[in-house]
Amino acid sequence: MSRPTLAQVADAAGVSIATVSRVLRERGEISPTTRARVRDAADALGYGAGGRGRPRAGTARLIDLVMGRYDGPYSEEVVVGAREAATRLGYDLVLTAERDDPADDWPARIAARGSGGVVLGLNVPTARQLARLEAAAIPLVLFEPSSESRVPLPNVRTTDRAGGADAARHLLDRGARRFVVVDGAPSYRWGRARVEGFGAALADIVPDAVLRRVATGWSASGARRVVRAVLPELPGDGPVGVFACSDEMAAGVYAAAGDLRLRIPDDVLVVGFDDVRGARWLRPALTTVRQPIREMAAAAVELLVQPPAAGAPTTIELPTRLMVRGSTG
């Protein structure tokens, strides 16, 4: 069969050849509806499959890091780790925004510049996005995916469940018998694993411990609000052990304790998760579960550039480590 032509795509989409060319090359001001119609027609006809009109995978010395935001301490660590690995391997790192817009098609932007590969951070691709990358022969690695992908994809993650269990055992060792877990909403894969690990370890050692689970947005302000409401309701006496699923939410726990005139670590023991830069700046410094963010980002880039041999595992899981500081005495 002959390869499909621009004219065939234009006819299927009901637009001009010039419009098809501008859409596929990401040029000009064209409505999102028209762009979607042209891309659907191109996909249906198989136009562009095998990287037609674009460099083969790896010939462009670019690696795209795709994330929803780049303005927080966590994403800064990801960028540093990915950039260092890309530079070491002879690539330049491009930061691509995953826009919160149904009409946005970041794979098309990446394919247009002929990127050598993509690291998708904290998310999983839709079937359509994955198809576009495959059509352009651009490899993909997931960094801390928010859920399990329906299609097996190379990915890098950390031992979230083990980290949650370490937090529970540490709080028990420090004398806590009443506990609050601050989970994030939306509920992502890593948050669920951390909460499950904490609960399982607690139930195994002290099955009758008082445990309250609260959920809020992944922010300090949300954690402050829900923890301030739940702490006075806990039955019993003695220090309360609070496990927050991120360091940012742990900062909100500090604020809630201050609102209630409770002292850390005398009245409230706090453990966070991530070990971003700000964890050391809290007073007292935050005990937290460190996930090796920079190392994970570097591993994702390395997995992209140097894929494992056929049959080798494509999931890399780097270990967490409990960093004990002043918030637990």
C-alpha positions in Angstrom: 0.0 0.0 0.0 1.2 3.5 -0.8 1.8 6.0 2.0 -1.1 8.4 2.7 -0.6 11.9 1.4 -1.3 15.4 2.7 -4.1 15.6 0.1 -5.8 12.5 1.5 -5.6 13.9 5.0 -7.0 17.2 3.9 -9.9 15.5 2.1 -10.7 13.3 5.1 -10.6 16.4 7.4 -12.5 18.7 5.1 -9.8 21.3 5.0 -7.1 22.6 2.6 -3.7 21.0 2.2 -2.1 24.2 3.5 -4.2 23.8 6.7 -3.1 20.2 7.2 0.5 21.2 6.7 0.3 24.0 9.3 -1.4 21.8 11.8 1.1 18.9 11.5 4.0 21.4 11.7 2.5 23.3 14.6 2.4 26.5 12.6 -0.1 29.3 12.4 -3.3 30.3 14.3 -5.7 27.4 13.8 -8.7 26.6 16.0 -8.5 23.7 18.5 -11.4 22.1 16.8 -9.8 22.1 13.4 -6.5 20.9 14.8 -8.2 18.0 16.5 -10.1 17.1 13.2 -6.9 17.2 11.2 -4.9 15.1 13.7 -7.7 12.5 13.9 -7.8 12.2 10.1 -4.0 11.8 10.0 -4.1 9.1 12.7 -6.9 7.2 11.0 -5.0 7.2 7.7 -1.7 6.4 9.3 0.0 9.5 8.1 3.3 10.1 9.9 3.6 6.5 11.2 7.2 5.5 11.5 8.4 9.0 12.0 7.7 10.3 8.5 9.0 13.8 8.1 10.7 13.8 11.5 14.1 12.6 12.8 14.3 9.1 13.9 14.3 8.5 17.7 17.5 9.7 19.2 18.8 11.7 16.3 17.7 15.0 17.9 19.8 15.5 21.0 16.8 16.7 23.0 14.9 15.1 25.9 11.6 16.5 26.9 10.6 16.6 30.6 6.8 16.9 30.6 5.2 18.0 33.9 2.1 20.0 34.9 4.1 22.5 37.0 7.7 23.6 37.6 7.3 26.1 40.3 7.6 24.0 43.5 10.6 22.5 45.4 9.7 19.0 44.3 9.7 19.8 40.6 12.9 21.8 41.0 14.6 18.6 42.3 13.2 16.7 39.3 14.6 19.2 36.8 18.1 19.2 38.4 18.3 15.4 38.4 17.0 15.1 34.8 19.3 17.9 33.5 22.4 16.5 35.0 21.8 13.1 33.6 20.8 14.5 30.1 24.0 16.6 30.0 26.2 13.7 31.0 24.6 11.6 28.2 25.0 14.3 25.6 21.5 15.6 25.5 19.8 19.0 26.1 16.8 19.0 28.4 13.6 20.7 27.3 10.9 21.6 29.8 7.4 21.0 28.3 4.3 22.1 30.1 1.4 19.7 30.3 -1.4 22.3 30.0 -4.7 21.8 31.8 -6.5 22.1 28.5 -8.4 19.3 26.6 -7.3 20.9 23.3 -3.6 20.8 24.3 -1.5 18.1 22.6 2.0 18.1 24.0 3.0 15.0 22.0 2.4 16.9 18.8 4.7 19.8 20.0 7.4 17.4 20.9 7.1 15.4 17.7 7.3 18.7 15.7 10.8 19.4 17.1 12.0 15.8 16.7 12.8 15.1 20.3 14.9 12.1 21.2 12.6 11.0 24.0 10.1 12.0 26.7 10.1 11.7 30.5 6.5 12.2 31.7 6.4 13.3 35.3 3.7 12.4 37.9 1.2 11.3 35.3 0.4 8.6 32.7 -0.4 9.3 29.0 -3.8 9.0 27.5 -4.2 6.4 24.7 -4.2 9.2 22.2 -1.0 10.8 23.5 0.7 7.5 23.6 -0.3 6.7 20.0 1.1 10.1 18.8 4.4 9.4 20.4 4.5 5.9 19.0 3.7 7.2 15.5 6.6 9.6 15.7 8.9 6.8 17.1 9.6 8.8 20.3 10.3 6.6 23.3 8.6 7.4 26.7 9.5 6.8 30.3 7.2 7.5 33.3 8.5 9.3 36.4 6.5 8.5 39.5 3.3 7.8 37.6 0.1 8.9 39.3 -1.6 5.6 38.5 -0.8 2.3 36.9 -0.6 2.5 33.1 -3.0 0.2 31.2 -0.1 -0.4 28.8 3.2 -1.6 30.3 5.7 1.3 30.1 9.2 1.8 31.4 8.9 3.8 34.7 10.8 5.0 37.7 9.3 5.2 41.2 10.2 5.0 44.9 9.2 2.6 47.7 6.2 4.6 48.9 4.6 1.8 50.9 7.8 1.0 52.7 8.3 4.7 53.5 4.8 4.9 55.1 5.6 1.8 57.2 8.8 3.4 58.4 7.0 6.5 59.4 4.5 4.4 61.5 7.2 2.4 63.3 9.2 5.6 64.1 6.2 7.4 65.6 5.5 4.3 67.7 9.1 4.2 68.9 8.8 7.9 69.9 5.8 7.1 72.2 2.8 8.0 70.1 -0.4 6.0 70.5 -2.8 8.3 68.9 -2.3 9.0 65.2 -3.5 11.2 62.3 -2.7 10.5 58.7 -3.0 13.4 56.2 -3.7 12.0 52.8 -3.9 14.1 49.6 -6.8 14.7 47.3 -7.0 13.7 44.4 -5.9 10.3 45.6 -2.8 9.3 43.6 -1.0 6.0 43.4 1.9 7.1 45.6 -0.4 8.7 48.2 -2.5 5.5 48.6 0.7 3.4 48.9 2.0 5.7 51.7 -1.2 5.6 53.6 -1.6 1.8 53.2 2.0 1.2 54.4 1.5 3.4 57.4 -1.8 1.7 58.3 -0.5 -1.8 57.8 2.5 -1.3 60.0 0.4 0.3 62.7 -2.1 -2.5 62.7 0.6 -5.1 62.9 2.2 -3.6 66.0 -0.6 -1.8 67.9 -3.9 -2.9 66.3 -6.0 -1.0 68.8 -4.3 2.4 68.3 -6.4 5.4 67.7 -6.1 6.4 64.0 -7.9 9.1 62.1 -7.4 9.6 58.4 -8.1 13.0 56.8 -7.7 14.1 53.2 -7.2 17.5 51.6 -5.6 19.1 48.6 -1.9 18.6 48.4 -1.2 21.9 50.1 -0.1 23.4 53.5 -3.3 25.4 53.8 -5.6 22.4 53.3 -3.6 20.3 55.8 -3.7 23.1 58.3 -7.5 23.3 58.1 -8.2 19.5 58.4 -5.6 18.8 61.1 -6.8 21.8 63.2 -10.3 20.3 63.1 -9.3 16.7 64.0 -6.7 17.1 66.7 -9.1 18.2 69.4 -11.5 15.3 68.7 -8.9 12.5 69.3 -9.7 10.5 72.4 -7.1 9.6 75.0 -3.9 11.3 76.3 -0.3 11.6 75.3 1.4 12.9 72.2 -0.2 12.6 68.8 1.8 11.2 65.9 0.9 12.9 62.6 2.0 11.4 59.2 1.6 13.8 56.2 1.9 12.4 52.7 4.1 15.3 51.6 6.4 17.8 53.2 4.2 20.7 52.1 1.2 19.2 54.0 3.5 18.6 57.0 4.2 22.4 57.1 0.4 22.8 57.4 0.4 20.4 60.4 3.0 22.8 62.1 0.6 25.7 61.5 -2.4 23.7 62.9 -0.4 22.9 66.0 0.4 26.5 66.5 -3.2 27.5 66.1 -4.1 25.1 68.9 -1.2 26.1 71.0 0.3 22.7 70.9 4.1 22.2 70.8 6.1 20.1 68.4 7.5 17.6 69.3 6.1 17.6 72.9 2.4 17.4 72.1 2.5 16.6 68.4 5.1 14.5 66.6 5.3 15.1 62.8 6.6 13.0 59.9 6.5 14.2 56.3 7.3 12.6 53.0 9.7 13.8 50.2 12.6 15.6 52.0 12.5 18.6 49.8 14.7 21.6 50.7 12.2 23.3 52.9 12.0 20.4 55.3 15.2 21.5 57.0 14.0 25.1 57.3 11.0 24.3 59.5 11.5 24.8 63.2 12.0 22.2 64.6 13.4 20.6 61.4 11.0 18.1 59.9 11.5 14.4 60.3 10.5 13.0 56.9 10.7 10.1 54.5 13.3 10.9 51.9 12.6 9.9 48.3 15.7 10.3 46.2 14.0 12.7 43.7 17.1 13.7 41.8 18.4 10.2 41.5 14.9 9.0 40.3 14.8 11.7 37.6 18.4 10.8 36.5 17.4 7.1 36.4 14.4 8.0 34.2 16.6 9.8 31.7 19.1 7.0 31.7 16.3 4.4 31.1 15.2 6.5 28.1 18.6 6.8 26.5 19.9 3.4 27.5 16.9 1.1 27.5 17.3 -2.4 29.2 17.7 -5.5 27.2 14.7 -7.4 26.0 13.1 -9.2 28.9 14.7 -7.1 31.6 12.5 -5.3 34.1 11.3 -1.9 33.0 10.3 -0.7 36.5 13.0 0.9 38.6 12.2 1.4 42.2 14.6 3.4 44.3 14.5 3.1 48.1 13.2 5.7 50.6 15.0 6.5 53.8 13.7 8.0 57.0 15.4 11.2 57.9 15.1 11.8 61.7 15.0 15.4 62.8 13.6 17.6 65.5 9.9 17.3 64.8 9.9 13.8 66.4 12.2 14.8 69.3 
